[in-house]
Amino acid sequence: MEILLLALALILGAIIVSIRAKLVRLRRAEFIRDYPLPPGLYDKLQAKHPHLSLKDCQLAGHALRHFLLAYLKSGNQFVAIPSQADDDLWHEFILYTRDYAHFCRNAFGEFLHHKAHAGDARRASTAAVQRHQRGAVVARFRIVGVQAVRHN
């Protein structure tokens, strides 16, 4: 009888831990979706990329959120960011150090460090890099539950 009660207690404990982890992930995903990016962030991106319109910058912000959601849903594992503009927006966000630290603490429970991988990309062929980026985008969309459409 004691073994049965112990087994039931362990199963119940595992279920509670699992439910709590799911609720934390849901809360963090909602935080990422709703977090207002710091004022002036798009201005800084436009200064670096003058050809981008405000709508383009907002799309980069949307892509950055998808990247951050994919990172969360991957269990805080490496996820490739799809474009240079998205990466540059992330760089600008990081420079708002207090905002970024607050964001990371609430979104991931830890600081998300930027890991440059430009050296790897320089050594690889352009076609290989593009295939990798397309695959990363499709995988990221799958993680967040979005159907990717292939354009030829």
N, C-alpha and C positions, 0 to 999 in steps of 0.2 A: 504494500500500500504506500509506504514511504517513497519507494522508487517511482511509482506512478505519479504521486504528488510532485516530486522533484522534476520529473519529465514535463508535467503540465506547466509547472512554474517556469522552467527553461523555455518552453515553447511560447508561453504567454510573454515572457520577457523579450524573446526574439521578435515577436510580432510588434510589441510596443516600440522597440528600438527601430524596427523597419518603418513603421508608420511615422515616427518622429522624424527620421531621416528624410522621408518623402515630403513631409510638411515643411521641413527646413528648405529643401530644394525648391519647392513650389514658392515659398516666401521669397527666396533669393532670386528666382527667375522673375517674379513680379517686380521686385526691387530694380532689377536690371532694366526691365521694360519701361518702368515709370520714372526712372531717375532723370531729373533735368540736367542735361549737360551744362557745364559752367558757361556763363555769358562770355562772349568774345571768342569762343573756341572756333566757330566757323570763320570768323574774321581772320584768325591766324592761319587757318587752312587755306583760305582764299589768298592770303599774302604769299604763301608758299606756292600755290597753284592758281595764278590769276585767271586762267581760262575756265575755272570752275564757277558756275553760277551758285546762287544760294541754294537752289533746288539740288544741284549736284552735291553740295556740302551736306545737305540734309540726308541725301541718299547714302553718302559715306557714313553719316552718323547712324543710319538704320543698319548698314552693313556691319559697323562696329558693334552694335548691340547684338546682332546675330552671332558674330564671332565670340562675344563675351558669353552669350547664352550657350553656344556650343562648348566653350571651355567649361562652363559650369556643368553641363549635362554629360561631359566626358569624364567627370570625376576629377576635374582640375588637371587634366593631361594636356600635352601639347596639341594645339589646333592651329593650322596655318591660316593667316589672314589673307583675304583674297586680292587686295589691290594696294598699290603704293599710297593712294589717297587715304584709304582706310587706316593703313599703318601710320601715315603722317598725322592723321587725326588722333590716333591713339597716343602718339608721341606728344602732341600738344596737350592732351588730357593729362598725361603723366606729369607735365610741368606745373599743373595746378595741384601741387603736392598734397595739400590738406584735403581738397575735394577728392582727389584720386585715392588717397589712403582711406578716407571715410567710405568711398564707394567700394573699394576692394574688401574692406572689413565686413561690410553688410552683404555684398554680393557673393563672396567666396569664403569668408571667414579667415582669409589670409591675404597678404599682399601679392598681387599678380605682377611678377617681374617681367619686363620686356627682354626677350632673348633674341638678339640679332642672329640671323642666319644668312646674311648677304654673302659671306664668303663661300658658303655651299652653293648658292645660286650662281655665283660667278664661275665656279668650276664646272657646273652643269651646262648642258646646251640649252639654248633658249627654248627649243621645242620640249625638252624634258621638263623644264621649269613650268612652262605653260600647262603641260599635261598634269603635273603635280598640283598646280593651283586649281585647275578645273576639277580634279578629283577631290581636293580638299573642300572646295565650295559645295560640291554635290554631297559629300559626306557630312559637311556641316549642316546643310539643309535637311538631310535625313535625320540628324540628331535632334533638330528643333521641330521636326514634323512638317517640313515644307517640301512639296514636290518640285524638283528642279526640271527645267525645260531646256533641252539641248537645241542650240541654234547653230546651223552650219554656215 
